[in-house]
Protein backbone atom coordinates (compact mmCIF):
# COMPACT_ATOMS: atom_id res chain seq x y z
CA UNK A 1 0.00 0.00 0.00
CA UNK A 2 1.37 3.43 -0.97
CA UNK A 3 1.42 6.07 1.72
CA UNK A 4 0.74 9.75 1.17
CA UNK A 5 3.66 11.99 2.10
CA UNK A 6 2.68 13.31 5.53
CA UNK A 7 5.93 15.04 6.60
CA UNK A 8 5.26 18.33 8.43
CA UNK A 9 1.67 18.36 7.22
CA UNK A 10 0.56 21.52 9.12
CA UNK A 11 3.51 23.55 7.81
CA UNK A 12 3.03 22.13 4.32
CA UNK A 13 -0.59 23.27 4.35
CA UNK A 14 0.42 26.84 5.16
CA UNK A 15 3.26 26.75 2.63
CA UNK A 16 1.40 25.17 -0.29
CA UNK A 17 -2.05 26.72 0.15
CA UNK A 18 -2.03 29.56 2.69
CA UNK A 19 -5.36 31.03 1.53
CA UNK A 20 -7.18 27.69 1.64
CA UNK A 21 -5.64 26.71 4.98
CA UNK A 22 -6.40 30.06 6.56
CA UNK A 23 -9.98 29.93 5.31
CA UNK A 24 -10.48 26.42 6.69
CA UNK A 25 -9.32 27.62 10.10
CA UNK A 26 -11.57 30.68 9.87
CA UNK A 27 -14.60 28.54 9.01
CA UNK A 28 -13.88 26.21 11.92
CA UNK A 29 -13.60 29.11 14.37
CA UNK A 30 -16.73 30.86 13.12
CA UNK A 31 -18.68 27.64 13.56
CA UNK A 32 -18.27 28.00 17.33
CA UNK A 33 -20.70 30.94 17.72
CA UNK A 34 -23.10 29.15 15.37
CA UNK A 35 -23.00 26.12 17.63
CA UNK A 36 -23.69 28.36 20.62
CA UNK A 37 -26.58 29.97 18.74
CA UNK A 38 -28.05 26.56 18.00
CA UNK A 39 -28.10 25.79 21.72
CA UNK A 40 -29.73 29.10 22.63
CA UNK A 41 -32.01 29.77 19.67
CA UNK A 42 -34.60 26.98 19.41
CA UNK A 43 -36.43 28.31 16.36
CA UNK A 44 -37.18 25.88 13.54
CA UNK A 45 -37.73 26.30 9.82
CA UNK A 46 -39.41 23.54 7.80
CA UNK A 47 -39.25 21.30 10.87
CA UNK A 48 -35.46 21.68 11.23
CA UNK A 49 -33.47 23.88 13.63
CA UNK A 50 -32.67 27.18 11.90
CA UNK A 51 -28.93 26.86 12.61
CA UNK A 52 -28.63 23.31 11.30
CA UNK A 53 -27.98 24.28 7.68
CA UNK A 54 -25.32 26.92 8.49
CA UNK A 55 -23.47 24.40 10.65
CA UNK A 56 -23.68 21.79 7.90
CA UNK A 57 -22.32 24.29 5.37
CA UNK A 58 -19.45 25.22 7.67
CA UNK A 59 -18.51 21.57 8.11
CA UNK A 60 -18.84 20.74 4.42
CA UNK A 61 -16.93 23.76 3.12
CA UNK A 62 -14.20 23.52 5.76
CA UNK A 63 -13.68 19.87 4.81
CA UNK A 64 -13.63 20.74 1.12
CA UNK A 65 -11.15 23.59 1.36
CA UNK A 66 -8.73 21.87 3.75
CA UNK A 67 -8.72 18.85 1.43
CA UNK A 68 -7.76 21.12 -1.46
CA UNK A 69 -5.03 22.62 0.74
CA UNK A 70 -3.65 19.14 1.43
CA UNK A 71 -3.60 18.14 -2.24
CA UNK A 72 -1.99 21.45 -3.23
CA UNK A 73 1.42 19.89 -2.45
CA UNK A 74 1.07 17.87 -5.67
CA UNK A 75 0.53 20.87 -7.91
CA UNK A 76 3.33 21.75 -10.34
CA UNK A 77 5.68 24.51 -9.23
CA UNK A 78 4.36 26.85 -11.89
CA UNK A 79 0.93 26.88 -10.24
CA UNK A 80 2.23 29.06 -7.40
CA UNK A 81 1.94 32.14 -9.55
CA UNK A 82 0.23 35.49 -9.04
CA UNK A 83 -2.63 34.36 -11.30
CA UNK A 84 -3.19 31.24 -9.17
CA UNK A 85 -3.16 33.30 -5.96
CA UNK A 86 -5.79 35.63 -7.38
CA UNK A 87 -7.92 32.64 -8.43
CA UNK A 88 -7.56 31.09 -4.94
CA UNK A 89 -8.61 34.39 -3.39
CA UNK A 90 -11.72 34.49 -5.59
CA UNK A 91 -12.59 30.91 -4.57
CA UNK A 92 -12.20 31.87 -0.90
CA UNK A 93 -14.41 34.94 -1.39
CA UNK A 94 -17.12 32.77 -2.96
CA UNK A 95 -17.00 30.34 -0.04
CA UNK A 96 -17.29 33.14 2.51
CA UNK A 97 -20.20 34.63 0.56
CA UNK A 98 -22.00 31.27 0.61
CA UNK A 99 -21.58 31.01 4.38
CA UNK A 100 -22.79 34.57 4.97
CA UNK A 101 -25.80 33.94 2.73
CA UNK A 102 -26.84 30.73 4.49
CA UNK A 103 -26.14 32.16 7.93
CA UNK A 104 -28.03 35.36 7.13
CA UNK A 105 -31.08 33.40 6.02
CA UNK A 106 -30.97 31.44 9.29
CA UNK A 107 -30.80 34.67 11.26
CA UNK A 108 -34.06 35.83 9.66
CA UNK A 109 -35.61 32.37 9.89
CA UNK A 110 -36.12 32.07 6.15
CA UNK A 111 -34.93 29.82 3.33
CA UNK A 112 -31.60 30.39 1.62
CA UNK A 113 -32.15 27.86 -1.18
CA UNK A 114 -35.14 27.78 -3.54
CA UNK A 115 -36.37 31.08 -2.08
CA UNK A 116 -37.44 32.69 -5.35
CA UNK A 117 -40.67 34.26 -4.10
CA UNK A 118 -38.74 36.97 -2.28
CA UNK A 119 -37.13 39.23 -4.95
CA UNK A 120 -33.95 39.90 -2.95
CA UNK A 121 -33.44 36.28 -1.92
CA UNK A 122 -34.21 35.19 -5.48
CA UNK A 123 -31.40 37.39 -6.81
CA UNK A 124 -29.03 36.15 -4.10
CA UNK A 125 -29.95 32.54 -4.91
CA UNK A 126 -28.91 33.02 -8.53
CA UNK A 127 -25.72 34.86 -7.55
CA UNK A 128 -24.78 32.17 -5.05
CA UNK A 129 -25.27 29.61 -7.80
CA UNK A 130 -22.55 31.39 -9.78
CA UNK A 131 -20.31 31.48 -6.72
CA UNK A 132 -20.92 27.75 -6.15
CA UNK A 133 -19.74 27.00 -9.68
CA UNK A 134 -16.57 29.03 -9.10
CA UNK A 135 -15.69 27.39 -5.79
CA UNK A 136 -16.40 23.93 -7.22
CA UNK A 137 -14.17 24.66 -10.20
CA UNK A 138 -11.17 24.75 -7.85
CA UNK A 139 -11.23 20.96 -7.47
CA UNK A 140 -11.39 20.45 -11.22
CA UNK A 141 -8.60 22.95 -11.88
CA UNK A 142 -6.36 21.30 -9.33
CA UNK A 143 -7.24 17.83 -10.55
CA UNK A 144 -6.21 18.59 -14.12
CA UNK A 145 -2.99 20.28 -12.96
CA UNK A 146 -2.04 17.32 -10.75
CA UNK A 147 -2.91 14.90 -13.56
CA UNK A 148 -0.45 16.70 -15.84
CA UNK A 149 2.27 16.96 -13.20
CA UNK A 150 4.78 14.08 -13.56
CA UNK A 151 6.80 15.16 -10.52
CA UNK A 152 4.38 14.38 -7.68
CA UNK A 153 6.49 11.54 -6.30
CA UNK A 154 3.38 9.37 -6.00
CA UNK A 155 2.79 5.84 -7.17
CA UNK A 156 0.93 5.83 -10.51
CA UNK A 157 -2.34 4.49 -9.05
CA UNK A 158 -2.41 7.06 -6.25
CA UNK A 159 -1.43 9.89 -8.59
CA UNK A 160 -4.32 8.99 -10.89
CA UNK A 161 -6.73 8.55 -7.98
CA UNK A 162 -6.06 12.00 -6.54
CA UNK A 163 -6.40 13.66 -9.92
CA UNK A 164 -9.55 11.72 -10.83
CA UNK A 165 -11.11 12.31 -7.42
CA UNK A 166 -10.68 16.05 -7.77
CA UNK A 167 -11.94 16.16 -11.35
CA UNK A 168 -14.94 13.95 -10.57
CA UNK A 169 -15.83 16.12 -7.59
CA UNK A 170 -16.05 19.09 -9.93
CA UNK A 171 -17.91 17.36 -12.76
CA UNK A 172 -20.34 15.31 -10.66
CA UNK A 173 -21.07 18.18 -8.28
CA UNK A 174 -21.85 20.57 -11.11
CA UNK A 175 -24.26 18.00 -12.56
CA UNK A 176 -25.91 17.12 -9.25
CA UNK A 177 -26.04 20.68 -7.92
CA UNK A 178 -27.15 22.07 -11.28
CA UNK A 179 -30.00 19.58 -11.41
CA UNK A 180 -30.93 20.30 -7.82
CA UNK A 181 -30.97 24.08 -8.33
CA UNK A 182 -33.33 23.70 -11.30
CA UNK A 183 -35.95 22.06 -9.08
CA UNK A 184 -38.46 23.70 -6.76
CA UNK A 185 -36.91 21.85 -3.81
CA UNK A 186 -34.65 18.95 -2.92
CA UNK A 187 -37.48 16.47 -2.30
CA UNK A 188 -39.33 14.46 -4.97
CA UNK A 189 -42.62 13.54 -3.37
CA UNK A 190 -44.55 14.69 -0.33
CA UNK A 191 -43.36 13.34 3.04
CA UNK A 192 -46.02 12.40 5.55
CA UNK A 193 -44.13 11.96 8.82
CA UNK A 194 -41.00 13.97 7.98
CA UNK A 195 -38.74 11.06 8.95
CA UNK A 196 -35.10 11.79 8.15
CA UNK A 197 -31.71 10.18 8.48
CA UNK A 198 -29.82 11.47 11.52
CA UNK A 199 -27.13 14.14 10.89
CA UNK A 200 -27.43 14.01 7.09
CA UNK A 201 -31.11 14.91 7.16
CA UNK A 202 -32.02 12.90 4.04
CA UNK A 203 -35.67 11.98 3.73
CA UNK A 204 -36.54 8.41 4.68
CA UNK A 205 -39.89 8.62 2.90
CA UNK A 206 -39.43 10.21 -0.52
CA UNK A 207 -36.74 10.93 -3.07
CA UNK A 208 -34.01 13.32 -1.94
CA UNK A 209 -31.65 14.88 -4.49
CA UNK A 210 -29.20 15.85 -1.78
CA UNK A 211 -27.99 12.25 -1.68
CA UNK A 212 -26.40 12.47 -5.13
CA UNK A 213 -25.01 15.92 -4.30
CA UNK A 214 -23.36 14.53 -1.15
CA UNK A 215 -21.70 11.63 -2.94
CA UNK A 216 -20.57 13.90 -5.78
CA UNK A 217 -18.81 16.32 -3.45
CA UNK A 218 -16.92 13.52 -1.68
CA UNK A 219 -15.31 11.94 -4.72
CA UNK A 220 -12.11 13.80 -3.78
CA UNK A 221 -12.01 11.74 -0.58
CA UNK A 222 -13.26 8.34 -1.70
CA UNK A 223 -11.30 7.90 -4.93
CA UNK A 224 -7.90 8.77 -3.37
CA UNK A 225 -8.60 6.20 -0.64
CA UNK A 226 -9.06 3.65 -3.41
CA UNK A 227 -5.75 4.81 -4.87
CA UNK A 228 -4.03 4.13 -1.56
CA UNK A 229 -5.20 0.53 -1.69
CA UNK A 230 -5.18 -0.18 -5.43
CA UNK A 231 -2.11 -1.85 -6.93
CA UNK A 232 -2.93 -0.73 -10.47
CA UNK A 233 -4.36 2.25 -12.33
CA UNK A 234 -7.00 0.02 -13.93
CA UNK A 235 -8.62 -0.50 -10.54
CA UNK A 236 -8.72 3.27 -9.98
CA UNK A 237 -10.46 3.74 -13.32
CA UNK A 238 -12.94 0.98 -12.44
CA UNK A 239 -13.63 2.45 -9.00
CA UNK A 240 -14.12 5.91 -10.50
CA UNK A 241 -16.62 4.54 -13.01
CA UNK A 242 -18.46 2.68 -10.26
CA UNK A 243 -18.56 5.79 -8.08
CA UNK A 244 -19.93 7.88 -10.94
CA UNK A 245 -22.57 5.20 -11.45
CA UNK A 246 -23.47 5.44 -7.75
CA UNK A 247 -24.08 9.18 -8.10
CA UNK A 248 -26.17 8.58 -11.22
CA UNK A 249 -28.16 5.87 -9.42
CA UNK A 250 -28.80 8.16 -6.44
CA UNK A 251 -30.16 10.81 -8.79
CA UNK A 252 -32.33 8.32 -10.70
CA UNK A 253 -33.67 6.86 -7.44
CA UNK A 254 -34.53 10.30 -6.10
CA UNK A 255 -36.44 11.18 -9.27
CA UNK A 256 -38.46 8.00 -8.78
CA UNK A 257 -39.57 9.43 -5.45
CA UNK A 258 -37.71 6.72 -3.51
CA UNK A 259 -35.53 7.28 -0.42
CA UNK A 260 -31.87 6.26 -0.71
CA UNK A 261 -32.16 3.81 2.19
CA UNK A 262 -35.79 2.65 1.97
CA UNK A 263 -35.44 -0.03 4.64
CA UNK A 264 -34.92 2.70 7.23
CA UNK A 265 -38.26 4.31 6.34
Secondary structure as a PSIPRED ss2 file (coil, helix, strand):
# PSIPRED VFORMAT (PSIPRED V4.0)

   1 X C   1.000  0.000  0.000
   2 X C   1.000  0.000  0.000
   3 X C   1.000  0.000  0.000
   4 X C   1.000  0.000  0.000
   5 X C   1.000  0.000  0.000
   6 X C   1.000  0.000  0.000
   7 X C   1.000  0.000  0.000
   8 X C   1.000  0.000  0.000
   9 X H   0.000  1.000  0.000
  10 X H   0.000  1.000  0.000
  11 X H   0.000  1.000  0.000
  12 X H   0.000  1.000  0.000
  13 X H   0.000  1.000  0.000
  14 X H   0.000  1.000  0.000
  15 X H   0.000  1.000  0.000
  16 X H   0.000  1.000  0.000
  17 X C   1.000  0.000  0.000
  18 X H   0.000  1.000  0.000
  19 X H   0.000  1.000  0.000
  20 X H   0.000  1.000  0.000
  21 X H   0.000  1.000  0.000
  22 X H   0.000  1.000  0.000
  23 X H   0.000  1.000  0.000
  24 X H   0.000  1.000  0.000
  25 X H   0.000  1.000  0.000
  26 X H   0.000  1.000  0.000
  27 X H   0.000  1.000  0.000
  28 X H   0.000  1.000  0.000
  29 X H   0.000  1.000  0.000
  30 X H   0.000  1.000  0.000
  31 X H   0.000  1.000  0.000
  32 X H   0.000  1.000  0.000
  33 X H   0.000  1.000  0.000
  34 X H   0.000  1.000  0.000
  35 X H   0.000  1.000  0.000
  36 X H   0.000  1.000  0.000
  37 X H   0.000  1.000  0.000
  38 X H   0.000  1.000  0.000
  39 X H   0.000  1.000  0.000
  40 X H   0.000  1.000  0.000
  41 X C   1.000  0.000  0.000
  42 X C   1.000  0.000  0.000
  43 X C   1.000  0.000  0.000
  44 X E   0.000  0.000  1.000
  45 X E   0.000  0.000  1.000
  46 X C   1.000  0.000  0.000
  47 X C   1.000  0.000  0.000
  48 X E   0.000  0.000  1.000
  49 X E   0.000  0.000  1.000
  50 X C   1.000  0.000  0.000
  51 X C   1.000  0.000  0.000
  52 X H   0.000  1.000  0.000
  53 X H   0.000  1.000  0.000
  54 X H   0.000  1.000  0.000
  55 X H   0.000  1.000  0.000
  56 X H   0.000  1.000  0.000
  57 X H   0.000  1.000  0.000
  58 X H   0.000  1.000  0.000
  59 X H   0.000  1.000  0.000
  60 X H   0.000  1.000  0.000
  61 X H   0.000  1.000  0.000
  62 X H   0.000  1.000  0.000
  63 X H   0.000  1.000  0.000
  64 X H   0.000  1.000  0.000
  65 X H   0.000  1.000  0.000
  66 X H   0.000  1.000  0.000
  67 X H   0.000  1.000  0.000
  68 X H   0.000  1.000  0.000
  69 X H   0.000  1.000  0.000
  70 X H   0.000  1.000  0.000
  71 X H   0.000  1.000  0.000
  72 X H   0.000  1.000  0.000
  73 X H   0.000  1.000  0.000
  74 X H   0.000  1.000  0.000
  75 X C   1.000  0.000  0.000
  76 X C   1.000  0.000  0.000
  77 X H   0.000  1.000  0.000
  78 X H   0.000  1.000  0.000
  79 X H   0.000  1.000  0.000
  80 X C   1.000  0.000  0.000
  81 X C   1.000  0.000  0.000
  82 X H   0.000  1.000  0.000
  83 X H   0.000  1.000  0.000
  84 X H   0.000  1.000  0.000
  85 X H   0.000  1.000  0.000
  86 X H   0.000  1.000  0.000
  87 X H   0.000  1.000  0.000
  88 X H   0.000  1.000  0.000
  89 X H   0.000  1.000  0.000
  90 X H   0.000  1.000  0.000
  91 X H   0.000  1.000  0.000
  92 X H   0.000  1.000  0.000
  93 X H   0.000  1.000  0.000
  94 X H   0.000  1.000  0.000
  95 X H   0.000  1.000  0.000
  96 X H   0.000  1.000  0.000
  97 X H   0.000  1.000  0.000
  98 X H   0.000  1.000  0.000
  99 X H   0.000  1.000  0.000
 100 X H   0.000  1.000  0.000
 101 X H   0.000  1.000  0.000
 102 X H   0.000  1.000  0.000
 103 X H   0.000  1.000  0.000
 104 X H   0.000  1.000  0.000
 105 X H   0.000  1.000  0.000
 106 X H   0.000  1.000  0.000
 107 X H   0.000  1.000  0.000
 108 X C   1.000  0.000  0.000
 109 X C   1.000  0.000  0.000
 110 X C   1.000  0.000  0.000
 111 X C   1.000  0.000  0.000
 112 X C   1.000  0.000  0.000
 113 X C   1.000  0.000  0.000
 114 X C   1.000  0.000  0.000
 115 X C   1.000  0.000  0.000
 116 X C   1.000  0.000  0.000
 117 X C   1.000  0.000  0.000
 118 X C   1.000  0.000  0.000
 119 X H   0.000  1.000  0.000
 120 X H   0.000  1.000  0.000
 121 X H   0.000  1.000  0.000
 122 X H   0.000  1.000  0.000
 123 X H   0.000  1.000  0.000
 124 X H   0.000  1.000  0.000
 125 X H   0.000  1.000  0.000
 126 X H   0.000  1.000  0.000
 127 X H   0.000  1.000  0.000
 128 X H   0.000  1.000  0.000
 129 X H   0.000  1.000  0.000
 130 X H   0.000  1.000  0.000
 131 X H   0.000  1.000  0.000
 132 X H   0.000  1.000  0.000
 133 X H   0.000  1.000  0.000
 134 X H   0.000  1.000  0.000
 135 X H   0.000  1.000  0.000
 136 X H   0.000  1.000  0.000
 137 X H   0.000  1.000  0.000
 138 X H   0.000  1.000  0.000
 139 X H   0.000  1.000  0.000
 140 X H   0.000  1.000  0.000
 141 X H   0.000  1.000  0.000
 142 X H   0.000  1.000  0.000
 143 X H   0.000  1.000  0.000
 144 X H   0.000  1.000  0.000
 145 X H   0.000  1.000  0.000
 146 X H   0.000  1.000  0.000
 147 X H   0.000  1.000  0.000
 148 X H   0.000  1.000  0.000
 149 X C   1.000  0.000  0.000
 150 X C   1.000  0.000  0.000
 151 X C   1.000  0.000  0.000
 152 X C   1.000  0.000  0.000
 153 X C   1.000  0.000  0.000
 154 X C   1.000  0.000  0.000
 155 X C   1.000  0.000  0.000
 156 X H   0.000  1.000  0.000
 157 X H   0.000  1.000  0.000
 158 X H   0.000  1.000  0.000
 159 X H   0.000  1.000  0.000
 160 X H   0.000  1.000  0.000
 161 X H   0.000  1.000  0.000
 162 X H   0.000  1.000  0.000
 163 X H   0.000  1.000  0.000
 164 X H   0.000  1.000  0.000
 165 X H   0.000  1.000  0.000
 166 X H   0.000  1.000  0.000
 167 X H   0.000  1.000  0.000
 168 X H   0.000  1.000  0.000
 169 X H   0.000  1.000  0.000
 170 X H   0.000  1.000  0.000
 171 X H   0.000  1.000  0.000
 172 X H   0.000  1.000  0.000
 173 X H   0.000  1.000  0.000
 174 X H   0.000  1.000  0.000
 175 X H   0.000  1.000  0.000
 176 X H   0.000  1.000  0.000
 177 X H   0.000  1.000  0.000
 178 X H   0.000  1.000  0.000
 179 X H   0.000  1.000  0.000
 180 X H   0.000  1.000  0.000
 181 X H   0.000  1.000  0.000
 182 X C   1.000  0.000  0.000
 183 X C   1.000  0.000  0.000
 184 X C   1.000  0.000  0.000
 185 X C   1.000  0.000  0.000
 186 X C   1.000  0.000  0.000
 187 X E   0.000  0.000  1.000
 188 X E   0.000  0.000  1.000
 189 X C   1.000  0.000  0.000
 190 X C   1.000  0.000  0.000
 191 X C   1.000  0.000  0.000
 192 X C   1.000  0.000  0.000
 193 X C   1.000  0.000  0.000
 194 X C   1.000  0.000  0.000
 195 X C   1.000  0.000  0.000
 196 X E   0.000  0.000  1.000
 197 X C   1.000  0.000  0.000
 198 X C   1.000  0.000  0.000
 199 X C   1.000  0.000  0.000
 200 X C   1.000  0.000  0.000
 201 X C   1.000  0.000  0.000
 202 X C   1.000  0.000  0.000
 203 X E   0.000  0.000  1.000
 204 X C   1.000  0.000  0.000
 205 X C   1.000  0.000  0.000
 206 X C   1.000  0.000  0.000
 207 X E   0.000  0.000  1.000
 208 X E   0.000  0.000  1.000
 209 X C   1.000  0.000  0.000
 210 X H   0.000  1.000  0.000
 211 X H   0.000  1.000  0.000
 212 X H   0.000  1.000  0.000
 213 X H   0.000  1.000  0.000
 214 X H   0.000  1.000  0.000
 215 X H   0.000  1.000  0.000
 216 X H   0.000  1.000  0.000
 217 X H   0.000  1.000  0.000
 218 X C   1.000  0.000  0.000
 219 X H   0.000  1.000  0.000
 220 X H   0.000  1.000  0.000
 221 X H   0.000  1.000  0.000
 222 X H   0.000  1.000  0.000
 223 X H   0.000  1.000  0.000
 224 X H   0.000  1.000  0.000
 225 X H   0.000  1.000  0.000
 226 X H   0.000  1.000  0.000
 227 X H   0.000  1.000  0.000
 228 X H   0.000  1.000  0.000
 229 X H   0.000  1.000  0.000
 230 X C   1.000  0.000  0.000
 231 X C   1.000  0.000  0.000
 232 X C   1.000  0.000  0.000
 233 X H   0.000  1.000  0.000
 234 X H   0.000  1.000  0.000
 235 X H   0.000  1.000  0.000
 236 X H   0.000  1.000  0.000
 237 X H   0.000  1.000  0.000
 238 X H   0.000  1.000  0.000
 239 X H   0.000  1.000  0.000
 240 X H   0.000  1.000  0.000
 241 X H   0.000  1.000  0.000
 242 X H   0.000  1.000  0.000
 243 X H   0.000  1.000  0.000
 244 X H   0.000  1.000  0.000
 245 X H   0.000  1.000  0.000
 246 X H   0.000  1.000  0.000
 247 X H   0.000  1.000  0.000
 248 X H   0.000  1.000  0.000
 249 X H   0.000  1.000  0.000
 250 X H   0.000  1.000  0.000
 251 X H   0.000  1.000  0.000
 252 X H   0.000  1.000  0.000
 253 X H   0.000  1.000  0.000
 254 X H   0.000  1.000  0.000
 255 X H   0.000  1.000  0.000
 256 X C   1.000  0.000  0.000
 257 X C   1.000  0.000  0.000
 258 X C   1.000  0.000  0.000
 259 X C   1.000  0.000  0.000
 260 X C   1.000  0.000  0.000
 261 X C   1.000  0.000  0.000
 262 X H   0.000  1.000  0.000
 263 X H   0.000  1.000  0.000
 264 X H   0.000  1.000  0.000
 265 X C   1.000  0.000  0.000
